[in-house]
Amino acid sequence: MPRWFTAGWVGLQVMLLMPGVTAAQVPGHASPAGDDVRLVPRTKLKIAIPSGWQVVNTPVQSWSPQLVRVDNPQYTIMVAQSSIATSEAASHSCVELMGAMEAMEEIQAKSPLSHLLPRPAYLPDVYFGSIINVSTAQLTCLNTGDGEVSLIINLARGDSNPEVLTPMLASIAEAALKQSSAVSGPGTLKLPLLGIEIPVRHDSWGVQSGTYPSRGKIDVLGRVSKPSSNELTVAPFVLKLKSDHCWEGLMNTDVSGHLVTGRKYGDAQWDPDALEQVVPPLGSLEALACRNLGNNRFLLAQIRYEKTEISDADRPVLRQLLDDIGDAVDRKPLAAQPPPPPKDASLPFATTPQQSQRPFTLEQVKTMVRDGLMNDRGASAIAAQGIDFTPTDDLLRILQAAGSSDVFLRALRTASSGPAPIGDVQPFR
């Protein structure tokens, strides 16, 4: 299953590995404080700036903090917004972000004392239930339904007093949730890739575009963060299998998990069983529910949940959502269902015989990773055509942390290389 990977990933990694940034080191012009509403650079967020804080107009390609507290203790905050990194954000949830960052070997090597901790009291309870603490920096996250807003908080100078952060953190959360494109119930939400519209009965939900290795582009529904809730995302898609039974048909695919009987995530139209796995280091749940549409076609729903099990309060919410999605797909004429993608439709291949023999460029490999093709399919393509660059160890580590398979990484290491290595690893866009 694809992992969190956007342009902001590299910046977050750098900030966590090098958290000791003081206000004097932050480039750009500091705006005066005073509870006015300002745009946070490199985002679309317009927030009310609490007294004692400044907005720093950093360059577009910079990964410097945009918010600085000028009083003692001095804190800096870097804000990243996944929904503007790309029109098809690869980041679906805070679960993916926090899990990927906590698993980074570089972070563990830089700071063996890094910890995954419960959300501290100074963070409003609308934020994700865990933080990553590295030295003097903390990483936290907020799901807006149509993406995530992630923050790296750093103590730049003075004695720690994180309670002074609360007004700014509350202001960021309020702006992010208010400016989200999510729909609150009662309402309706369109799933453009699946070609359906569903009712929003509970909470607020947004949709973004993701990738699934066996299907290509899919819709990802995300529940907007709310106080004392667990993050929940659902990614529905239609898949044609070689069997008339869902779980048998998935046996020879790259889907993983243990079959758990009697879960009954949906109504009687959904298979009562589900594939499940608990994903470290967060201990979050990944599940796959299945609904038979006939003619070897199945509606699958990939479920991600912040905890190990769906809570009693969220189970009926999830059940109703799955039933509404299934009913909408059933009402859709068969001819209008999106056909399976061509075998290599999502690979960044050229289409002419002459072009198809050219080695892949670094940009094309980035596209493969962005589209979730860092698996056997991508490895076979690289083995067949080669690459025109030499991947550095840093690039390979980043690809591995992003979820690339061993086969894919091995293909890159052994592929035909150009004369000079690519030493400057840029964010994948």
The 8 nearest C-alpha neighbors of each residue, nearest first, counted from 0:
[[1, 2, 211, 212, 254, 402, 253, 371],
 [2, 0, 371, 402, 3, 211, 210, 212],
 [1, 3, 402, 401, 95, 4, 0, 99],
 [2, 4, 90, 95, 96, 89, 401, 99],
 [5, 3, 89, 90, 401, 8, 2, 369],
 [6, 4, 7, 8, 89, 427, 90, 84],
 [5, 7, 426, 427, 428, 8, 84, 9],
 [6, 8, 10, 5, 9, 11, 79, 84],
 [9, 7, 11, 10, 5, 6, 4, 12],
 [8, 10, 12, 11, 7, 426, 13, 6],
 [9, 11, 13, 7, 12, 62, 8, 14],
 [12, 10, 14, 8, 9, 13, 7, 15],
 [11, 13, 9, 15, 10, 14, 16, 8],
 [14, 12, 10, 16, 11, 15, 17, 9],
 [13, 15, 17, 11, 18, 16, 12, 10],
 [16, 14, 12, 18, 13, 17, 11, 133],
 [15, 17, 13, 14, 106, 18, 12, 109],
 [18, 16, 14, 15, 19, 13, 20, 12],
 [19, 17, 14, 15, 20, 136, 16, 153],
 [20, 18, 17, 155, 21, 153, 135, 154],
 [21, 19, 18, 155, 24, 22, 25, 17],
 [22, 20, 155, 24, 23, 19, 25, 156],
 [21, 23, 25, 24, 67, 20, 155, 75],
 [22, 24, 21, 25, 26, 20, 155, 67],
 [25, 23, 21, 22, 20, 26, 63, 19],
 [24, 26, 22, 23, 63, 21, 27, 64],
 [27, 25, 57, 24, 28, 63, 55, 56],
 [26, 28, 57, 56, 55, 29, 25, 58],
 [27, 29, 56, 55, 30, 26, 57, 54],
 [30, 28, 55, 54, 53, 31, 27, 56],
 [31, 29, 54, 53, 55, 28, 32, 56],
 [30, 32, 53, 29, 33, 54, 52, 51],
 [33, 31, 53, 52, 50, 51, 34, 30],
 [32, 34, 50, 35, 49, 48, 31, 51],
 [33, 35, 48, 49, 47, 50, 32, 36],
 [36, 34, 47, 33, 48, 37, 32, 49],
 [37, 35, 47, 46, 48, 45, 34, 38],
 [36, 38, 45, 46, 35, 39, 47, 48],
 [37, 39, 45, 44, 40, 46, 43, 36],
 [38, 40, 44, 42, 45, 37, 41, 65],
 [41, 39, 42, 56, 38, 65, 57, 59],
 [42, 40, 59, 39, 43, 79, 57, 80],
 [43, 41, 40, 44, 39, 80, 79, 83],
 [42, 44, 45, 38, 39, 41, 83, 40],
 [45, 43, 42, 39, 38, 46, 175, 174],
 [46, 44, 38, 37, 36, 39, 174, 43],
 [45, 47, 36, 37, 174, 171, 48, 44],
 [46, 48, 36, 35, 34, 170, 49, 37],
 [47, 49, 34, 35, 46, 36, 52, 33],
 [50, 48, 34, 52, 167, 33, 47, 51],
 [49, 51, 33, 52, 32, 34, 48, 53],
 [50, 52, 69, 68, 32, 70, 49, 53],
 [53, 51, 68, 32, 50, 67, 69, 49],
 [54, 52, 32, 67, 30, 66, 31, 29],
 [53, 55, 66, 30, 29, 65, 56, 67],
 [56, 54, 29, 65, 28, 57, 27, 66],
 [55, 57, 27, 28, 40, 54, 29, 65],
 [56, 58, 27, 55, 26, 61, 65, 59],
 [59, 57, 61, 60, 56, 27, 40, 41],
 [58, 60, 61, 41, 57, 40, 62, 56],
 [61, 59, 58, 62, 41, 57, 63, 10],
 [62, 60, 58, 59, 63, 57, 10, 41],
 [63, 61, 10, 64, 60, 14, 77, 11],
 [62, 64, 61, 25, 65, 77, 57, 26],
 [65, 63, 77, 76, 66, 75, 62, 25],
 [64, 66, 55, 77, 54, 76, 63, 40],
 [67, 65, 54, 76, 75, 64, 53, 55],
 [68, 66, 75, 53, 52, 74, 69, 76],
 [69, 67, 52, 74, 73, 70, 51, 53],
 [68, 70, 73, 51, 52, 67, 71, 53],
 [71, 69, 73, 68, 72, 51, 52, 74],
 [72, 70, 73, 157, 69, 156, 68, 158],
 [71, 73, 157, 156, 158, 70, 74, 159],
 [72, 74, 71, 156, 68, 155, 70, 69],
 [75, 73, 154, 68, 155, 153, 67, 72],
 [74, 76, 67, 153, 66, 152, 64, 68],
 [77, 75, 152, 66, 64, 151, 78, 65],
 [76, 78, 64, 151, 150, 65, 63, 66],
 [77, 79, 150, 149, 76, 80, 151, 65],
 [80, 78, 149, 148, 7, 81, 150, 77],
 [81, 79, 148, 82, 147, 42, 83, 149],
 [82, 80, 84, 147, 83, 146, 79, 148],
 [81, 83, 146, 80, 84, 88, 145, 85],
 [84, 82, 85, 81, 80, 86, 42, 43],
 [85, 83, 81, 82, 6, 5, 88, 7],
 [86, 84, 87, 88, 83, 82, 428, 81],
 [85, 87, 88, 83, 84, 82, 208, 207],
 [88, 86, 208, 85, 89, 209, 207, 82],
 [87, 89, 85, 90, 86, 82, 208, 209],
 [88, 90, 209, 4, 5, 3, 91, 87],
 [91, 89, 3, 88, 4, 92, 5, 81],
 [90, 92, 89, 146, 3, 219, 95, 209],
 [91, 93, 94, 95, 90, 96, 142, 147],
 [92, 94, 96, 95, 97, 140, 142, 147],
 [95, 93, 92, 97, 96, 98, 305, 283],
 [96, 94, 3, 98, 93, 92, 97, 99],
 [97, 95, 93, 99, 3, 98, 94, 100],
 [96, 98, 100, 94, 99, 95, 93, 101],
 [97, 99, 95, 101, 96, 100, 94, 280],
 [100, 98, 102, 96, 97, 101, 95, 103],
 [99, 101, 97, 103, 102, 98, 96, 12],
 [100, 102, 98, 103, 99, 97, 131, 280],
 [101, 103, 99, 100, 98, 104, 280, 400],
 [104, 102, 100, 105, 106, 101, 400, 99],
 [103, 105, 107, 106, 108, 102, 400, 101],
 [106, 104, 108, 103, 107, 109, 16, 110],
 [107, 105, 109, 103, 108, 104, 110, 16],
 [106, 108, 111, 104, 110, 105, 109, 103],
 [107, 109, 105, 106, 110, 111, 104, 103],
 [110, 108, 106, 107, 105, 111, 16, 104],
 [109, 111, 112, 107, 113, 108, 106, 133],
 [112, 110, 107, 113, 108, 109, 106, 114],
 [111, 113, 110, 114, 133, 134, 107, 132],
 [114, 112, 133, 132, 111, 110, 107, 134],
 [115, 113, 132, 131, 116, 112, 133, 101],
 [114, 116, 131, 130, 132, 129, 117, 113],
 [117, 115, 130, 129, 114, 131, 118, 132],
 [116, 118, 129, 128, 119, 130, 115, 131],
 [117, 119, 129, 128, 130, 116, 122, 120],
 [120, 118, 121, 122, 117, 116, 130, 129],
 [119, 121, 122, 118, 123, 124, 162, 165],
 [120, 122, 162, 165, 119, 161, 123, 164],
 [123, 121, 120, 119, 165, 124, 118, 168],
 [124, 122, 125, 126, 169, 121, 165, 168],
 [125, 123, 226, 126, 227, 122, 127, 128],
 [124, 126, 226, 225, 123, 224, 227, 127],
 [127, 125, 141, 124, 140, 123, 128, 122],
 [128, 126, 140, 129, 141, 125, 139, 93],
 [127, 129, 118, 117, 126, 130, 229, 124],
 [130, 128, 117, 118, 116, 127, 115, 131],
 [131, 129, 139, 116, 138, 118, 115, 117],
 [132, 130, 115, 138, 137, 114, 116, 133],
 [131, 133, 137, 114, 113, 136, 130, 115],
 [134, 132, 113, 136, 135, 137, 110, 131],
 [133, 135, 136, 132, 110, 113, 112, 18],
 [136, 134, 154, 153, 133, 18, 137, 132],
 [137, 135, 153, 133, 152, 134, 18, 132],
 [136, 138, 132, 152, 131, 151, 133, 130],
 [139, 137, 151, 131, 130, 150, 152, 132],
 [138, 140, 130, 150, 149, 137, 151, 127],
 [139, 141, 149, 127, 148, 93, 126, 150],
 [140, 142, 126, 148, 147, 127, 149, 143],
 [143, 141, 147, 224, 223, 144, 146, 93],
 [142, 144, 223, 146, 145, 147, 176, 179],
 [145, 143, 205, 221, 223, 222, 204, 146],
 [144, 146, 205, 206, 207, 143, 181, 82],
 [147, 145, 82, 143, 144, 81, 142, 91],
 [148, 146, 142, 81, 143, 141, 80, 149],
 [147, 149, 80, 141, 79, 140, 81, 142],
 [150, 148, 140, 79, 139, 78, 147, 141],
 [151, 149, 78, 139, 77, 138, 140, 152],
 [150, 152, 138, 77, 76, 137, 153, 136],
 [151, 153, 76, 137, 136, 75, 150, 138],
 [154, 152, 136, 75, 74, 135, 155, 18],
 [153, 155, 74, 135, 156, 73, 75, 136],
 [154, 156, 21, 74, 73, 153, 20, 19],
 [157, 155, 73, 72, 154, 21, 158, 74],
 [156, 158, 72, 71, 73, 159, 155, 154],
 [159, 157, 72, 160, 156, 71, 154, 73],
 [158, 160, 161, 157, 72, 154, 156, 73],
 [161, 159, 162, 163, 158, 72, 164, 157],
 [162, 160, 163, 164, 159, 121, 165, 154],
 [161, 163, 121, 164, 160, 165, 120, 122],
 [162, 164, 161, 165, 160, 166, 121, 167],
 [165, 163, 162, 161, 167, 166, 168, 121],
 [164, 166, 168, 167, 121, 163, 162, 169],
 [167, 165, 169, 168, 164, 170, 49, 163],
 [168, 166, 170, 169, 165, 164, 49, 171],
 [169, 167, 165, 171, 170, 166, 164, 172],
 [168, 170, 172, 166, 167, 171, 165, 173],
 [169, 171, 167, 173, 168, 172, 47, 46],
 [172, 170, 168, 174, 169, 173, 46, 175],
 [173, 171, 175, 169, 174, 170, 176, 168],
 [172, 174, 170, 176, 171, 175, 177, 169],
 [173, 175, 177, 171, 172, 46, 176, 178],
 [176, 174, 172, 178, 177, 173, 171, 179],
 [175, 177, 179, 173, 178, 174, 143, 172],
 [176, 178, 174, 175, 179, 173, 172, 180],
 [177, 179, 175, 176, 174, 180, 44, 45],
 [178, 180, 176, 181, 177, 143, 175, 145],
 [179, 181, 205, 145, 178, 182, 144, 143],
 [182, 180, 205, 204, 179, 144, 203, 145],
 [181, 183, 203, 204, 205, 186, 188, 180],
 [184, 182, 203, 202, 185, 186, 204, 199],
 [185, 183, 200, 199, 186, 201, 202, 203],
 [184, 186, 200, 199, 183, 187, 201, 198],
 [185, 187, 184, 199, 198, 183, 182, 188],
 [188, 186, 198, 199, 197, 196, 189, 182],
 [187, 189, 197, 196, 198, 199, 182, 190],
 [190, 188, 196, 191, 195, 197, 187, 194],
 [189, 191, 195, 193, 194, 192, 196, 218],
 [192, 190, 194, 193, 189, 195, 218, 196],
 [193, 191, 194, 190, 218, 217, 216, 337],
 [192, 194, 191, 190, 195, 236, 218, 337],
 [193, 195, 191, 192, 190, 196, 189, 336],
 [196, 194, 190, 193, 189, 327, 197, 328],
 [197, 195, 189, 188, 190, 187, 327, 198],
 [196, 198, 188, 187, 323, 324, 189, 199],
 [197, 199, 187, 186, 200, 188, 196, 323],
 [200, 198, 184, 186, 187, 185, 201, 197],
 [199, 201, 184, 185, 198, 202, 186, 183],
 [202, 200, 184, 199, 203, 316, 185, 183],
 [201, 203, 184, 183, 204, 200, 222, 223],
 [204, 202, 183, 182, 223, 222, 181, 184],
 [205, 203, 222, 181, 182, 144, 221, 223],
 [204, 206, 181, 144, 145, 221, 220, 182],
 [205, 207, 220, 145, 219, 221, 144, 218],
 [208, 206, 145, 219, 218, 209, 220, 88],
 [207, 209, 218, 87, 217, 219, 88, 216],
 [210, 208, 217, 89, 216, 218, 219, 87],
 [211, 209, 216, 215, 217, 370, 371, 212],
 [210, 212, 215, 214, 213, 216, 217, 371],
 [213, 211, 214, 215, 371, 372, 210, 0],
 [214, 212, 211, 215, 252, 253, 238, 254],
 [213, 215, 211, 212, 216, 238, 340, 339],
 [216, 214, 210, 211, 212, 213, 217, 345],
 [215, 217, 210, 209, 211, 214, 208, 218],
 [216, 218, 209, 210, 208, 192, 236, 215],
 [219, 217, 208, 234, 192, 207, 209, 190],
 [218, 220, 234, 207, 206, 208, 233, 209],
 [221, 219, 206, 233, 232, 205, 234, 218],
 [222, 220, 144, 232, 205, 204, 206, 231],
 [223, 221, 204, 144, 231, 203, 232, 224],
 [222, 224, 144, 143, 203, 142, 204, 221],
 [225, 223, 142, 125, 143, 222, 141, 230],
 [224, 226, 125, 228, 223, 227, 124, 126],
 [227, 225, 125, 124, 228, 224, 126, 123],
 [226, 228, 124, 225, 125, 229, 128, 126],
 [229, 227, 226, 225, 230, 224, 125, 128],
 [230, 228, 305, 231, 304, 227, 306, 128],
 [229, 231, 305, 304, 228, 224, 222, 232],
 [232, 230, 304, 222, 303, 221, 229, 305],
 [233, 231, 221, 303, 220, 302, 222, 304],
 [232, 234, 302, 220, 301, 219, 300, 235],
 [233, 235, 219, 301, 300, 218, 220, 302],
 [236, 234, 300, 299, 301, 233, 218, 298],
 [237, 235, 299, 298, 217, 300, 238, 193],
 [238, 236, 298, 297, 299, 296, 239, 235],
 [237, 239, 297, 296, 240, 298, 236, 214],
 [240, 238, 296, 295, 297, 237, 241, 339],
 [241, 239, 248, 242, 295, 238, 296, 249],
 [242, 240, 248, 295, 243, 239, 249, 247],
 [241, 243, 248, 244, 240, 295, 247, 245],
 [242, 244, 295, 245, 241, 294, 248, 240],
 [245, 243, 242, 247, 246, 248, 295, 291],
 [244, 246, 248, 247, 249, 243, 289, 297],
 [245, 247, 249, 248, 244, 250, 258, 289],
 [248, 246, 250, 249, 244, 245, 242, 243],
 [247, 249, 242, 245, 240, 246, 250, 241],
 [248, 250, 246, 252, 247, 251, 245, 254],
 [249, 251, 247, 248, 252, 246, 254, 253],
 [252, 250, 249, 253, 248, 247, 254, 241],
 [253, 251, 249, 254, 250, 213, 248, 255],
 [252, 254, 255, 251, 213, 212, 249, 0],
 [255, 253, 252, 249, 256, 0, 250, 251],
 [256, 254, 253, 257, 274, 276, 275, 0],
 [255, 257, 275, 276, 274, 258, 254, 286],
 [256, 258, 274, 275, 259, 276, 255, 273],
 [257, 259, 274, 273, 275, 260, 256, 272],
 [260, 258, 273, 272, 274, 257, 262, 261],
 [261, 259, 272, 262, 258, 273, 271, 263],
 [260, 262, 271, 272, 263, 259, 273, 270],
 [261, 263, 272, 264, 271, 260, 273, 259],
 [264, 262, 271, 265, 261, 272, 266, 270],
 [263, 265, 318, 262, 288, 271, 317, 266],
 [266, 264, 318, 263, 269, 321, 322, 267],
 [267, 265, 268, 269, 322, 263, 318, 264],
 [266, 268, 269, 265, 270, 271, 263, 290],
 [269, 267, 266, 290, 270, 265, 291, 325],
 [270, 268, 290, 267, 265, 266, 289, 271],
 [269, 271, 272, 289, 290, 268, 288, 263],
 [272, 270, 263, 261, 262, 269, 260, 273],
 [271, 273, 260, 261, 262, 270, 259, 263],
 [274, 272, 288, 259, 287, 258, 275, 262],
 [273, 275, 258, 287, 257, 256, 286, 259],
 [276, 274, 286, 256, 257, 285, 273, 258],
 [275, 277, 256, 285, 284, 278, 257, 286],
 [278, 276, 284, 282, 283, 307, 285, 279],
 [277, 279, 282, 283, 276, 284, 280, 281],
 [280, 278, 282, 281, 277, 283, 98, 102],
 [279, 281, 282, 98, 278, 102, 101, 283],
 [282, 280, 279, 283, 98, 278, 94, 97],
 [281, 283, 279, 278, 277, 280, 307, 306],
 [284, 282, 306, 305, 307, 278, 281, 277],
 [285, 283, 277, 307, 304, 303, 306, 276],
 [286, 284, 303, 276, 302, 275, 277, 304],
 [285, 287, 275, 302, 274, 301, 284, 276],
 [286, 288, 301, 274, 300, 273, 302, 275],
 [287, 289, 273, 300, 299, 286, 301, 274],
 [290, 288, 299, 270, 298, 269, 300, 297],
 [289, 291, 269, 298, 297, 270, 268, 292],
 [292, 290, 297, 293, 298, 296, 289, 269],
 [291, 293, 297, 296, 290, 298, 294, 295],
 [294, 292, 295, 296, 291, 297, 243, 290],
 [293, 295, 296, 292, 243, 239, 297, 291],
 [296, 294, 243, 293, 240, 239, 242, 297],
 [297, 295, 239, 292, 294, 293, 238, 240],
 [298, 296, 291, 292, 238, 237, 290, 299],
 [297, 299, 237, 290, 289, 236, 291, 238],
 [300, 298, 289, 236, 235, 288, 297, 237],
 [301, 299, 235, 288, 234, 287, 302, 233],
 [300, 302, 287, 234, 233, 286, 235, 299],
 [303, 301, 233, 286, 285, 232, 287, 300],
 [304, 302, 285, 232, 284, 231, 233, 286],
 [305, 303, 231, 284, 306, 230, 283, 302],
 [304, 306, 283, 230, 229, 94, 284, 231],
 [307, 305, 283, 308, 304, 284, 282, 309],
 [306, 308, 284, 283, 282, 277, 305, 309],
 [309, 307, 306, 310, 284, 304, 283, 305],
 [308, 310, 314, 313, 311, 306, 304, 307],
 [311, 309, 313, 312, 314, 308, 306, 229],
 [310, 312, 314, 313, 309, 315, 308, 316],
 [311, 313, 310, 314, 315, 316, 309, 317],
 [314, 312, 316, 310, 311, 315, 317, 309],
 [313, 315, 317, 311, 316, 312, 309, 310],
 [316, 314, 318, 317, 313, 319, 312, 311],
 [317, 315, 313, 319, 314, 318, 320, 201],
 [316, 318, 320, 314, 315, 319, 313, 321],
 [319, 317, 265, 315, 321, 320, 264, 316],
 [318, 320, 322, 316, 317, 321, 315, 323],
 [319, 321, 317, 323, 318, 322, 324, 316],
 [322, 320, 324, 318, 323, 319, 265, 325],
 [321, 323, 325, 319, 324, 320, 265, 326],
 [322, 324, 326, 320, 321, 325, 197, 319],
 [325, 323, 321, 327, 322, 326, 320, 328],
 [326, 324, 322, 328, 327, 323, 321, 329],
 [325, 327, 329, 323, 328, 324, 322, 330],
 [328, 326, 324, 330, 329, 325, 195, 323],
 [327, 329, 325, 331, 330, 326, 324, 195],
 [330, 328, 326, 327, 331, 325, 292, 332],
 [331, 329, 327, 328, 326, 332, 325, 333],
 [330, 332, 328, 329, 333, 327, 335, 336],
 [333, 331, 335, 334, 330, 336, 329, 328],
 [332, 334, 335, 336, 331, 329, 330, 337],
 [335, 333, 332, 336, 337, 331, 338, 330],
 [334, 336, 333, 332, 337, 331, 194, 338],
 [335, 337, 333, 334, 338, 332, 331, 193],
 [336, 338, 335, 339, 193, 194, 192, 237],
 [339, 337, 336, 340, 335, 341, 237, 334],
 [340, 338, 341, 337, 214, 238, 239, 237],
 [339, 341, 344, 338, 342, 214, 215, 343],
 [342, 340, 344, 343, 339, 345, 338, 214],
 [341, 343, 344, 340, 345, 339, 346, 376],
 [342, 344, 346, 341, 345, 340, 348, 376],
 [345, 343, 341, 346, 342, 340, 347, 348],
 [346, 344, 343, 347, 215, 370, 340, 341],
 [345, 347, 343, 348, 344, 367, 372, 377],
 [346, 348, 363, 345, 367, 366, 349, 364],
 [349, 347, 346, 350, 355, 343, 354, 363],
 [348, 350, 355, 354, 351, 347, 352, 357],
 [349, 351, 348, 355, 352, 354, 353, 347],
 [350, 352, 354, 353, 349, 355, 356, 348],
 [353, 351, 355, 354, 350, 356, 349, 357],
 [352, 354, 351, 355, 356, 357, 350, 349],
 [353, 355, 351, 349, 356, 357, 352, 350],
 [356, 354, 352, 349, 357, 353, 351, 350],
 [357, 355, 354, 384, 353, 358, 352, 383],
 [356, 358, 354, 355, 384, 359, 353, 385],
 [359, 357, 386, 385, 384, 387, 360, 356],
 [358, 360, 386, 363, 387, 385, 357, 364],
 [359, 361, 363, 362, 387, 386, 364, 358],
 [360, 362, 364, 363, 365, 359, 388, 387],
 [361, 363, 365, 360, 364, 366, 359, 427],
 [364, 362, 366, 360, 365, 361, 347, 359],
 [363, 365, 367, 361, 366, 362, 368, 360],
 [366, 364, 362, 368, 363, 367, 427, 369],
 [367, 365, 369, 363, 364, 368, 370, 362],
 [366, 368, 372, 364, 370, 365, 369, 371],
 [369, 367, 371, 365, 370, 373, 366, 372],
 [368, 370, 366, 367, 371, 365, 89, 4],
 [371, 369, 367, 368, 372, 210, 366, 345],
 [370, 372, 368, 369, 1, 373, 210, 212],
 [373, 371, 367, 377, 374, 368, 370, 212],
 [372, 374, 403, 368, 377, 407, 371, 404],
 [373, 375, 404, 372, 377, 407, 376, 378],
 [376, 374, 378, 377, 379, 406, 407, 373],
 [377, 375, 379, 378, 374, 380, 372, 373],
 [376, 378, 380, 372, 374, 379, 375, 373],
 [379, 377, 407, 375, 381, 376, 380, 410],
 [380, 378, 382, 376, 377, 381, 375, 383],
 [379, 381, 383, 377, 378, 382, 384, 376],
 [382, 380, 385, 378, 384, 383, 379, 377],
 [381, 383, 379, 380, 385, 384, 410, 414],
 [384, 382, 380, 381, 385, 379, 356, 378],
 [383, 385, 358, 381, 382, 356, 380, 357],
 [386, 384, 358, 414, 415, 381, 382, 383],
 [387, 385, 358, 359, 388, 415, 416, 360],
 [386, 388, 417, 416, 358, 360, 359, 385],
 [389, 387, 417, 416, 386, 420, 390, 421],
 [388, 390, 420, 416, 421, 417, 391, 419],
 [391, 389, 421, 394, 420, 388, 392, 395],
 [390, 392, 394, 393, 422, 389, 421, 395],
 [391, 393, 395, 394, 396, 390, 397, 422],
 [394, 392, 396, 391, 395, 397, 424, 390],
 [393, 395, 397, 391, 392, 396, 390, 424],
 [394, 396, 398, 392, 397, 393, 399, 391],
 [397, 395, 399, 393, 398, 394, 392, 400],
 [396, 398, 394, 400, 395, 399, 401, 393],
 [399, 397, 401, 395, 396, 400, 403, 394],
 [398, 400, 403, 396, 401, 402, 397, 395],
 [401, 399, 397, 402, 398, 396, 103, 99],
 [400, 402, 398, 399, 2, 4, 403, 397],
 [401, 403, 399, 400, 2, 1, 404, 398],
 [404, 402, 373, 399, 398, 401, 407, 374],
 [403, 405, 407, 406, 374, 373, 402, 408],
 [404, 406, 408, 407, 409, 403, 399, 374],
 [405, 407, 409, 404, 408, 410, 378, 375],
 [406, 408, 378, 410, 404, 405, 409, 374],
 [409, 407, 405, 411, 410, 406, 412, 404],
 [410, 408, 412, 406, 411, 407, 405, 413],
 [409, 411, 407, 413, 408, 378, 412, 414],
 [412, 410, 408, 414, 409, 413, 407, 381],
 [413, 411, 409, 410, 414, 408, 390, 389],
 [412, 414, 410, 411, 409, 415, 382, 416],
 [415, 413, 385, 411, 410, 412, 382, 386],
 [416, 414, 385, 386, 413, 387, 417, 358],
 [417, 415, 388, 389, 387, 386, 414, 418],
 [416, 418, 388, 387, 419, 389, 415, 420],
 [419, 417, 416, 420, 388, 389, 387, 421],
 [418, 420, 417, 389, 421, 388, 416, 422],
 [421, 419, 389, 422, 388, 390, 391, 418],
 [422, 420, 389, 423, 390, 388, 391, 419],
 [421, 423, 420, 424, 391, 390, 393, 394],
 [424, 422, 421, 425, 394, 391, 393, 420],
 [423, 425, 422, 394, 426, 393, 421, 391],
 [424, 426, 423, 427, 9, 6, 428, 394],
 [427, 425, 6, 9, 428, 424, 7, 8],
 [428, 426, 6, 365, 5, 425, 369, 366],
 [427, 6, 426, 5, 85, 84, 365, 369]]
